[in-house]
Amino acid sequence: MNAVLKLAEALRRMLEWIALASGWLLVVMACVTTFDVVARKFGLQLPYTKLQELEWHFHAVIFSMWMGYCYTINAHPRVDSFLEGKSYRARAWVELFGCLLLALPYVTLVAYFSLDYVANSYALNEQSDSTVGLTHRWVIKGIFALGLWLVVLGILSVLLRVIVFLFGQKSNEEVNLQIGHVEADV
């Protein structure tokens, strides 16, 4: 079980590294957005369509690179009214079945078919619908597909932790399993 826990932790650390490394794109995105707004305010004649598309591309990259890590730290939307008042062990069982029966099959299937989505975009040399928009649309579609595969890895990391918690006789603190309701100070 220690090897399984080490694998789960290695997956989580890799996802964390990818998320934190891509976090710097927030600064770049803020600069592009600020430049776009200021240029419009002063009436500069620039390719605004490309700037706007670049802004949503940055949003998509940041979102995609954080999805897998967010699953490992329980930073995704949940409806926990069913589990409210249940023991931590009961929550772990629900997480196990949720991962095995719902999350992992669904996200893996979507991630798998996203590869065709990217390949078709590449084969068609897809670009923006706007004549002055960005080219190489397959790049952003590829990054989104990568994000889906990162979610699969995040689900696997959580699933492995749940298995160690339920069947490996280790405490929640040892496993670092983050499931159930989370309260955050905002």
C-alpha positions in Angstrom: 0.0 0.0 0.0 3.0 2.3 0.5 3.8 2.0 -3.2 0.3 2.9 -4.1 0.3 5.9 -1.8 3.7 7.0 -3.3 2.2 6.8 -6.8 -0.8 8.8 -5.7 1.4 11.5 -4.2 3.7 11.5 -7.3 0.6 12.2 -9.5 -0.6 14.9 -7.2 2.8 16.6 -7.1 3.1 16.5 -10.9 -0.4 18.0 -11.2 0.5 20.7 -8.6 3.7 21.5 -10.5 1.8 21.9 -13.8 -0.9 24.1 -12.2 1.6 26.3 -10.4 3.8 26.7 -13.4 0.8 27.6 -15.6 -0.3 30.1 -12.9 2.2 32.6 -14.3 0.0 32.8 -17.4 -2.4 34.9 -15.2 0.1 37.7 -15.3 0.5 37.4 -19.1 -3.3 37.3 -19.6 -3.7 40.4 -17.4 -1.1 42.2 -19.5 -2.8 41.3 -22.7 -6.2 42.3 -21.4 -4.9 45.6 -20.0 -3.2 46.3 -23.3 -6.4 45.6 -25.2 -8.5 47.8 -22.9 -6.0 50.7 -23.0 -5.5 50.5 -26.8 -9.2 50.6 -27.3 -9.6 53.6 -24.9 -7.0 55.6 -26.9 -8.4 54.5 -30.3 -5.3 52.7 -31.5 -5.8 50.7 -34.7 -4.8 47.2 -33.7 -6.0 43.7 -34.5 -8.5 43.6 -31.6 -10.0 40.3 -32.6 -6.6 38.6 -32.2 -6.2 40.2 -28.7 -9.7 39.1 -27.6 -9.1 35.5 -28.9 -5.7 35.5 -27.2 -7.4 36.4 -23.9 -9.9 33.5 -24.1 -7.0 31.2 -25.1 -5.2 32.2 -21.9 -8.3 31.6 -19.9 -8.7 28.1 -21.5 -5.0 27.2 -20.9 -5.1 28.3 -17.2 -8.4 26.4 -16.6 -7.2 23.3 -18.4 -3.9 23.2 -16.6 -5.5 23.5 -13.1 -8.5 21.1 -13.5 -6.6 17.9 -12.5 -4.8 19.5 -9.5 -8.1 21.0 -8.3 -9.7 17.6 -8.2 -6.9 16.3 -5.9 -7.3 19.1 -3.4 -11.1 18.9 -3.4 -11.5 22.4 -5.0 -14.3 21.4 -7.3 -18.0 21.9 -7.0 -19.8 19.3 -4.8 -23.3 18.8 -3.6 -22.7 17.3 -0.2 -26.1 17.4 1.4 -26.4 13.6 1.0 -23.1 13.1 2.8 -23.7 15.7 5.6 -23.4 14.0 8.9 -21.9 10.8 7.5 -18.6 9.4 8.8 -15.4 10.0 7.0 -15.2 6.4 6.1 -18.7 6.5 4.5 -17.7 9.5 2.5 -14.6 7.6 1.3 -16.8 4.7 0.1 -19.0 7.2 -1.8 -15.9 8.7 -3.3 -14.6 5.3 -4.3 -17.8 4.4 -6.1 -18.1 7.9 -7.6 -14.6 7.7 -9.0 -15.0 4.1 -10.3 -18.5 4.3 -11.7 -18.9 7.9 -12.7 -15.9 10.2 -12.8 -13.2 8.0 -14.2 -15.2 6.3 -17.0 -16.8 9.5 -18.1 -13.8 11.8 -18.1 -11.6 9.1 -19.6 -14.1 8.6 -22.5 -14.3 12.4 -23.1 -10.5 12.7 -22.9 -10.1 9.8 -25.4 -12.5 11.4 -27.9 -10.9 14.8 -27.4 -7.9 13.4 -29.3 -10.0 13.0 -32.4 -11.3 16.6 -31.8 -7.7 17.9 -31.9 -6.7 15.7 -34.8 -9.6 16.8 -36.9 -8.8 20.4 -36.1 -5.2 19.9 -37.1 -6.2 18.1 -40.4 -8.5 20.9 -41.4 -6.0 23.5 -40.4 -8.8 25.1 -38.4 -8.6 28.7 -37.5 -10.7 31.5 -36.2 -14.1 32.1 -37.8 -12.9 35.7 -38.1 -10.8 36.5 -41.1 -8.4 38.5 -38.8 -8.5 36.0 -36.0 -5.9 33.6 -34.7 -4.8 30.6 -36.7 -3.8 27.1 -35.5 -7.0 26.5 -33.5 -5.8 22.9 -32.9 -3.3 24.2 -30.4 -5.9 25.5 -27.9 -8.0 22.4 -28.5 -4.9 20.2 -27.8 -4.3 22.1 -24.5 -7.9 21.5 -23.5 -7.6 17.8 -24.4 -4.4 17.7 -22.2 -6.4 19.3 -19.4 -8.9 16.4 -19.6 -6.1 13.9 -19.4 -4.8 15.8 -16.3 -8.3 15.4 -14.7 -8.0 11.6 -15.4 -4.7 11.6 -13.5 -6.2 13.7 -10.7 -9.1 11.2 -10.4 -6.6 8.3 -10.3 -4.6 10.1 -7.6 -7.7 10.5 -5.4 -8.9 7.0 -6.2 -5.5 5.5 -5.1 -5.7 7.5 -1.8 -9.2 6.3 -1.2 -8.2 2.7 -1.8 -5.2 3.0 0.6 -7.5 4.7 3.2 -10.2 2.0 3.0 -8.1 -1.1 2.6 -4.6 -0.2 3.8 -5.4 0.6 7.4 -4.0 4.1 7.2 -5.5 7.2 8.7 -6.8 10.1 6.7 -3.8 12.2 7.8 -1.3 9.6 6.5 -3.2 9.3 3.2 -3.9 13.1 2.9 -7.3 12.3 1.5 -9.3 15.5 0.8 -12.9 14.6 0.3 -16.3 15.8 1.5 -17.3 19.3 2.5 -14.7 21.9 2.7 -15.1 25.4 4.2 -12.9 28.1 3.0 -12.4 31.6 4.3 -12.9 34.1 1.6 
